[in-house]
């Protein structure tokens, strides 16, 4: 028994270390998909057919739906017997949170084939596989994403436990009810409260699905920009000290090198277009549900003051603001990196590098045309939007903060 305990600890450590040790074949999204299965976001499996595990997981997921329907009923009963109180704000806020998490869950479920396709694309690390710097940066990304995932899920789990002990098990409006009467004993309320608390984890975990994809595309775009920057260092002026065979090899190598990088750029832009199609509805939900939940948090704080009860709302509002910041910052970084590719090519010393003899005039014009097309393409915005109201950027994040501040001042004036 004593010998088995170190063995179990060693086995657990080995299992945990695989999420922070990068290899050429490691799955960037392994830990994320594990958490997704654990918290009923999506059942990740390579087997398309139903199994006993998947059936049990579906039953487990149904508990979340029943919990959501119970909150819909409690809000319906509240409006039938309206009484202006903090309990009403609590119920409306809880229903808003669960509705936002459910819509995110449905969006991911509907878009999961696309999400899985994008994950497979980012897991394909054949581009610059032999580059030591690229291998190091990809390894850092793998560890960073998993650390970020563990820290954020741990933080929201602790916050959910505090919410469970301070609110869900003490406030009647958060308990299982029928007709305004609390049903069941402590164990029933504990199970009901735990399912309710997990809605907050689902809300945050659904964002991490998009954040990890965004971080992967940002790194690949960064690697591509660096490879374009290194292009000038590997070239020598054509026609200088070259015979006809050397010059032919020069233009052939230049065309192959450019084609390889441009092909990668086209692949990234194509997959970013696909990614943009699923980010748009998510960003729309994220932007307006964040504003609504922040408003509800301010409402509770304005009436309750800064107590342990209201701080649970403030902490969750902080998570929502962090989500908006990371999404807007990540999209703006992608746009900056895409424009940087054109700037790098524009700043090359092409008049010196592309001198040619009369025999290779067509190659010269072909290379120059290709470079100009890449420069023009890279100066266009990637057009990540949150619906028809504007593009995702730090400017949109500033607008969200401005509207939230206006809501806070309104709540304070309303309280006075």
C-alpha positions as CSV (number, residue, x, y, z in Angstrom):
1,X,0.0,0.0,0.0
2,X,2.9,2.3,0.8
3,X,4.6,1.5,-2.4
4,X,1.5,2.0,-4.5
5,X,1.1,5.6,-3.3
6,X,4.4,6.9,-4.9
7,X,3.5,5.0,-8.0
8,X,0.1,6.7,-8.2
9,X,1.7,10.1,-7.7
10,X,4.3,9.4,-10.4
11,X,1.5,8.3,-12.8
12,X,-0.6,11.4,-12.0
13,X,2.4,13.7,-12.5
14,X,3.3,12.0,-15.8
15,X,-0.3,12.4,-17.0
16,X,-0.4,16.1,-16.0
17,X,3.1,16.8,-17.5
18,X,1.9,15.8,-20.9
19,X,-0.2,18.9,-21.0
20,X,2.8,21.1,-20.6
21,X,5.4,19.2,-22.6
22,X,5.3,20.1,-26.3
23,X,6.3,17.7,-29.1
24,X,5.9,17.9,-32.9
25,X,2.7,15.8,-32.7
26,X,1.1,17.1,-29.6
27,X,-2.5,18.4,-29.8
28,X,-2.7,22.1,-28.9
29,X,-6.3,21.6,-27.8
30,X,-6.2,18.3,-25.9
31,X,-6.6,19.9,-22.4
32,X,-9.3,22.3,-23.7
33,X,-11.3,19.5,-25.2
34,X,-11.0,17.5,-22.0
35,X,-12.4,20.4,-20.0
36,X,-15.1,20.9,-22.6
37,X,-16.3,17.3,-22.1
38,X,-16.1,17.6,-18.3
39,X,-18.3,20.8,-18.2
40,X,-20.8,19.6,-20.9
41,X,-19.6,22.0,-23.6
42,X,-19.0,19.4,-26.2
43,X,-18.3,15.6,-26.1
44,X,-15.0,15.3,-27.9
45,X,-14.4,11.9,-29.4
46,X,-13.0,10.4,-32.5
47,X,-15.8,7.9,-32.7
48,X,-18.9,9.2,-34.5
49,X,-21.2,6.4,-33.2
50,X,-22.9,6.5,-29.9
51,X,-21.3,4.7,-26.9
52,X,-22.3,4.1,-23.3
53,X,-20.0,7.0,-22.2
54,X,-21.6,9.4,-24.7
55,X,-25.1,8.4,-23.6
56,X,-24.2,9.0,-19.9
57,X,-22.6,12.3,-20.8
58,X,-25.8,13.3,-22.7
59,X,-27.9,12.5,-19.6
60,X,-25.4,14.6,-17.5
61,X,-25.8,17.4,-20.0
62,X,-29.6,17.2,-19.8
63,X,-29.3,18.3,-16.1
64,X,-28.0,21.7,-17.3
65,X,-31.0,22.1,-19.6
66,X,-33.4,21.2,-16.8
67,X,-31.7,23.7,-14.5
68,X,-32.1,26.4,-17.2
69,X,-35.8,25.6,-17.7
70,X,-36.3,25.9,-13.9
71,X,-34.9,29.4,-14.0
72,X,-37.2,30.2,-16.9
73,X,-40.1,29.0,-14.8
74,X,-39.0,31.0,-11.8
75,X,-38.7,34.2,-13.8
76,X,-42.2,33.5,-15.3
77,X,-43.6,33.1,-11.8
78,X,-41.7,36.3,-10.7
79,X,-43.4,38.4,-13.4
80,X,-46.8,36.8,-12.5
81,X,-46.2,38.0,-8.9
82,X,-44.0,41.0,-9.4
83,X,-42.3,42.5,-6.5
84,X,-39.5,45.0,-6.9
85,X,-36.5,43.7,-5.0
86,X,-32.9,42.5,-5.2
87,X,-34.2,39.0,-5.6
88,X,-35.8,40.0,-8.9
89,X,-32.4,41.4,-10.1
90,X,-30.8,38.1,-9.0
91,X,-33.2,36.0,-10.9
92,X,-33.0,38.1,-14.1
93,X,-29.2,38.1,-13.9
94,X,-29.0,34.4,-13.4
95,X,-31.3,33.8,-16.3
96,X,-29.3,36.2,-18.4
97,X,-26.0,34.4,-17.5
98,X,-27.5,30.9,-18.2
99,X,-29.1,32.2,-21.5
100,X,-25.8,33.6,-22.6
101,X,-23.9,30.4,-21.7
102,X,-26.6,28.3,-23.5
103,X,-26.4,30.4,-26.6
104,X,-22.6,30.1,-26.6
105,X,-22.9,26.3,-26.1
106,X,-25.4,26.0,-29.0
107,X,-23.1,28.1,-31.2
108,X,-20.1,25.9,-30.5
109,X,-22.2,22.7,-31.0
110,X,-23.4,24.0,-34.3
111,X,-20.0,25.2,-35.4
112,X,-18.0,22.4,-34.0
113,X,-17.1,20.8,-37.3
114,X,-15.6,24.2,-38.3
115,X,-13.9,24.5,-34.9
116,X,-12.4,21.0,-35.3
117,X,-11.2,21.8,-38.8
118,X,-9.4,25.0,-37.6
119,X,-7.9,23.0,-34.7
120,X,-6.5,20.4,-37.2
121,X,-5.1,23.2,-39.3
122,X,-3.2,24.8,-36.4
123,X,-2.0,21.4,-35.2
124,X,-0.3,20.9,-38.6
125,X,3.1,22.3,-37.9
126,X,4.9,21.4,-41.2
127,X,5.5,25.0,-42.0
128,X,9.0,26.0,-40.6
129,X,9.1,22.6,-38.8
130,X,12.9,22.6,-38.8
131,X,13.2,26.2,-37.7
132,X,14.5,26.2,-34.0
133,X,12.9,29.6,-33.3
134,X,9.5,28.4,-34.6
135,X,9.7,25.2,-32.6
136,X,10.4,27.1,-29.5
137,X,7.6,29.6,-30.0
138,X,5.1,26.9,-30.7
139,X,6.2,25.1,-27.6
140,X,5.7,28.3,-25.6
141,X,2.3,28.7,-27.1
142,X,1.3,25.2,-26.1
143,X,2.4,25.7,-22.5
144,X,1.0,29.3,-22.3
145,X,-2.5,28.2,-23.6
146,X,-2.7,25.4,-21.1
147,X,-1.5,27.5,-18.2
148,X,-4.0,30.2,-19.1
149,X,-6.8,27.6,-19.4
150,X,-5.9,26.0,-16.0
151,X,-5.6,29.4,-14.2
152,X,-8.8,30.8,-15.7
153,X,-10.9,27.7,-15.1
154,X,-9.5,27.4,-11.6
155,X,-10.3,31.1,-10.9
156,X,-13.9,30.9,-12.2
157,X,-14.3,27.6,-10.4
158,X,-13.3,29.2,-7.1
159,X,-15.5,32.2,-7.8
160,X,-18.4,29.7,-8.6
161,X,-17.8,27.9,-5.3
162,X,-17.9,31.2,-3.4
163,X,-21.1,32.0,-5.3
164,X,-22.5,28.6,-4.4
165,X,-21.8,29.0,-0.6
166,X,-22.7,32.6,-0.3
167,X,-25.7,32.9,-2.6
168,X,-27.0,29.7,-4.2
169,X,-27.4,27.9,-0.8
170,X,-28.6,30.9,1.2
171,X,-30.8,32.9,-1.1
172,X,-34.3,31.3,-1.8
173,X,-34.4,32.8,-5.4
174,X,-31.4,30.6,-6.4
175,X,-32.9,27.4,-5.0
176,X,-35.1,24.9,-6.7
177,X,-38.7,26.2,-6.5
178,X,-42.2,25.6,-7.6
179,X,-44.9,28.2,-7.1
180,X,-42.6,30.3,-4.9
181,X,-41.9,27.4,-2.5
182,X,-38.5,25.8,-2.1
183,X,-38.5,22.1,-3.0
184,X,-36.2,19.3,-1.7
185,X,-33.7,19.1,1.1
186,X,-30.1,20.3,1.5
187,X,-28.7,17.6,-0.9
188,X,-31.1,18.5,-3.6
189,X,-30.3,22.2,-3.2
190,X,-26.6,21.4,-3.2
191,X,-26.8,19.5,-6.5
192,X,-29.0,22.2,-8.0
193,X,-26.6,24.9,-6.9
194,X,-23.6,23.1,-8.3
195,X,-25.3,22.7,-11.7
196,X,-26.2,26.4,-11.6
197,X,-22.6,27.4,-10.7
198,X,-21.2,25.4,-13.6
199,X,-23.1,27.6,-16.0
200,X,-20.6,30.3,-15.2
201,X,-17.7,27.9,-16.0
202,X,-19.4,27.0,-19.4
203,X,-19.7,30.7,-20.1
204,X,-16.0,31.3,-19.7
205,X,-14.9,28.0,-21.2
206,X,-16.7,28.7,-24.4
207,X,-14.7,31.9,-24.8
208,X,-11.4,30.0,-24.3
209,X,-12.3,27.8,-27.3
210,X,-12.2,31.0,-29.5
211,X,-9.2,32.5,-27.6
212,X,-7.0,29.5,-28.2
213,X,-7.8,29.5,-31.9
214,X,-7.1,33.2,-32.0
215,X,-3.7,32.7,-30.2
216,X,-2.8,30.0,-32.7
217,X,-3.5,32.1,-35.7
218,X,-1.6,35.0,-34.2
219,X,1.5,32.9,-33.7
220,X,1.4,31.5,-37.2
221,X,1.0,35.0,-38.7
222,X,4.0,36.1,-36.5
223,X,6.1,33.2,-37.9
224,X,5.1,34.1,-41.4
225,X,6.0,37.7,-40.9
226,X,9.4,36.7,-39.6
227,X,10.0,34.3,-42.5
228,X,9.3,37.3,-44.9
229,X,11.8,39.4,-42.9
230,X,14.5,36.8,-43.2
231,X,14.0,36.6,-47.0
232,X,16.1,39.7,-47.6
233,X,19.0,38.2,-45.6
234,X,19.2,35.1,-47.8
235,X,19.3,36.9,-51.1
236,X,22.2,38.5,-53.0
237,X,21.8,40.9,-55.9
238,X,21.0,39.2,-59.1
239,X,23.6,39.5,-61.9
240,X,26.4,40.4,-59.6
241,X,29.3,38.0,-60.1
242,X,27.0,35.4,-61.7
243,X,27.1,33.4,-64.8
244,X,24.0,32.4,-66.7
245,X,23.5,29.2,-64.7
246,X,23.9,30.9,-61.4
247,X,21.4,33.6,-62.3
248,X,18.9,31.1,-63.4
249,X,19.2,29.3,-60.1
250,X,18.9,32.6,-58.3
251,X,15.5,33.5,-59.9
252,X,14.3,29.9,-59.5
253,X,15.2,29.8,-55.8
254,X,13.6,33.3,-55.3
255,X,10.4,32.2,-57.0
256,X,10.2,29.0,-55.0
257,X,10.9,30.8,-51.7
258,X,8.3,33.5,-52.4
259,X,5.7,30.9,-53.6
260,X,6.2,28.9,-50.4
261,X,5.6,31.9,-48.2
262,X,2.8,33.3,-50.2
263,X,1.1,29.9,-50.3
264,X,1.2,29.9,-46.5
265,X,-0.2,33.5,-46.4
266,X,-3.1,32.4,-48.6
267,X,-3.8,29.4,-46.4
268,X,-3.8,31.6,-43.3
269,X,-6.1,34.1,-44.9
270,X,-8.5,31.4,-46.1
271,X,-8.7,29.8,-42.6
272,X,-9.1,33.2,-41.0
273,X,-12.0,33.8,-43.3
274,X,-13.6,30.6,-42.0
275,X,-12.7,31.6,-38.4
276,X,-14.3,35.0,-38.9
277,X,-17.6,33.4,-39.9
278,X,-18.0,31.8,-36.5
279,X,-16.4,34.6,-34.5
280,X,-19.0,37.1,-35.7
281,X,-22.0,35.6,-34.0
282,X,-20.0,34.8,-30.9
283,X,-18.6,38.3,-30.7
284,X,-22.2,39.7,-31.1
285,X,-23.3,37.6,-28.1
286,X,-20.2,38.4,-26.2
287,X,-20.4,42.1,-26.6
288,X,-24.1,42.7,-25.7
289,X,-24.4,39.9,-23.1
290,X,-21.3,41.4,-21.4
291,X,-22.9,44.8,-21.3
292,X,-26.1,43.4,-20.0
293,X,-24.5,41.3,-17.2
294,X,-22.2,44.2,-16.2
295,X,-25.4,46.4,-16.0
296,X,-27.0,43.7,-13.7
297,X,-23.8,43.6,-11.6
298,X,-23.9,47.4,-11.2
299,X,-27.5,47.2,-10.3
300,X,-26.8,44.8,-7.4
301,X,-23.8,46.7,-6.2
302,X,-25.7,50.0,-6.3
303,X,-28.4,48.6,-4.0
304,X,-26.3,46.2,-1.8
305,X,-23.0,48.2,-1.6
306,X,-19.6,46.4,-1.7
307,X,-20.4,43.3,0.4
308,X,-19.3,39.7,0.1
309,X,-22.6,39.1,-1.7
310,X,-22.1,41.8,-4.3
311,X,-18.4,41.1,-4.8
312,X,-19.4,37.7,-6.4
313,X,-21.1,39.8,-9.1
314,X,-18.1,42.2,-9.4
315,X,-15.7,39.3,-9.9
316,X,-17.7,37.7,-12.6
317,X,-18.1,41.1,-14.3
318,X,-14.3,41.3,-14.2
319,X,-14.0,38.0,-16.1
320,X,-16.4,39.4,-18.7
321,X,-14.3,42.5,-19.2
322,X,-11.1,40.4,-19.5
323,X,-12.9,38.3,-22.2
324,X,-13.7,41.5,-24.2
325,X,-10.1,42.8,-23.8
326,X,-8.5,39.6,-24.9
327,X,-10.8,39.2,-27.9
328,X,-10.3,42.8,-29.1
329,X,-6.6,42.8,-28.4
330,X,-6.1,39.4,-30.2
331,X,-8.0,40.5,-33.4
332,X,-6.1,43.8,-33.5
333,X,-2.8,42.0,-33.2
334,X,-3.8,39.8,-36.2
335,X,-4.6,42.8,-38.3
336,X,-1.3,44.4,-37.3
337,X,0.7,41.3,-38.2
338,X,-1.1,41.0,-41.5
339,X,-0.2,44.7,-42.4
340,X,3.3,44.1,-41.1
341,X,3.9,41.5,-43.9
342,X,3.2,44.2,-46.5
343,X,5.4,46.7,-44.7
344,X,8.3,44.2,-44.5
345,X,8.1,43.6,-48.3
346,X,7.7,47.3,-49.0
347,X,10.8,48.1,-47.0
348,X,13.0,45.5,-48.8
349,X,15.9,46.8,-50.9
350,X,14.2,45.5,-54.0
351,X,16.0,47.9,-56.5
352,X,19.3,46.3,-55.4
353,X,18.0,42.7,-55.0
354,X,16.0,42.5,-58.3
355,X,18.6,43.7,-60.8
356,X,18.4,41.4,-63.8
357,X,20.0,40.6,-67.1
358,X,17.9,40.9,-70.3
359,X,17.5,37.1,-70.4
360,X,15.5,37.0,-67.1
361,X,13.2,40.0,-67.7
362,X,10.0,37.9,-67.5
363,X,11.1,36.4,-64.1
364,X,11.8,39.9,-62.8
365,X,8.4,41.2,-63.7
366,X,6.7,38.0,-62.4
367,X,8.4,38.4,-59.0
368,X,7.7,42.1,-58.8
369,X,4.0,41.6,-59.7
370,X,3.7,38.9,-57.0
371,X,5.3,41.2,-54.4
372,X,2.9,44.0,-55.2
373,X,-0.1,41.8,-55.0
374,X,1.0,40.5,-51.5
375,X,1.6,44.1,-50.4
376,X,-1.9,45.2,-51.5
377,X,-3.6,42.1,-50.0
378,X,-1.8,42.5,-46.6
379,X,-3.0,46.1,-46.3
380,X,-6.7,45.1,-46.2
381,X,-8.4,44.6,-42.9
382,X,-9.3,41.0,-41.9
383,X,-12.8,42.4,-41.1
384,X,-13.6,40.6,-37.8
385,X,-16.9,42.1,-36.8
386,X,-19.6,41.6,-34.1
387,X,-22.6,41.9,-36.4
388,X,-23.5,44.9,-38.5
389,X,-22.4,47.4,-35.9
390,X,-18.6,47.6,-36.4
391,X,-15.3,45.7,-36.4
392,X,-13.7,44.1,-33.4
393,X,-10.9,46.3,-32.2
394,X,-9.6,48.1,-29.2
395,X,-11.9,51.0,-30.2
396,X,-14.9,48.7,-29.7
397,X,-13.5,47.6,-26.3
398,X,-13.2,51.3,-25.4
399,X,-16.8,51.8,-26.4
400,X,-17.9,49.0,-24.2
401,X,-16.1,50.5,-21.2
402,X,-17.6,53.9,-21.9
403,X,-21.1,52.5,-22.1
404,X,-20.5,50.5,-18.9
405,X,-19.2,53.6,-17.1
406,X,-22.3,55.5,-18.3
407,X,-24.5,52.7,-16.9
408,X,-22.7,52.8,-13.5
409,X,-23.2,56.6,-13.2
410,X,-26.8,56.1,-14.1
411,X,-27.2,53.4,-11.4
412,X,-25.6,55.6,-8.8
413,X,-27.8,58.6,-9.7
414,X,-30.8,56.2,-9.6
415,X,-29.8,55.0,-6.1
416,X,-29.5,58.6,-4.9
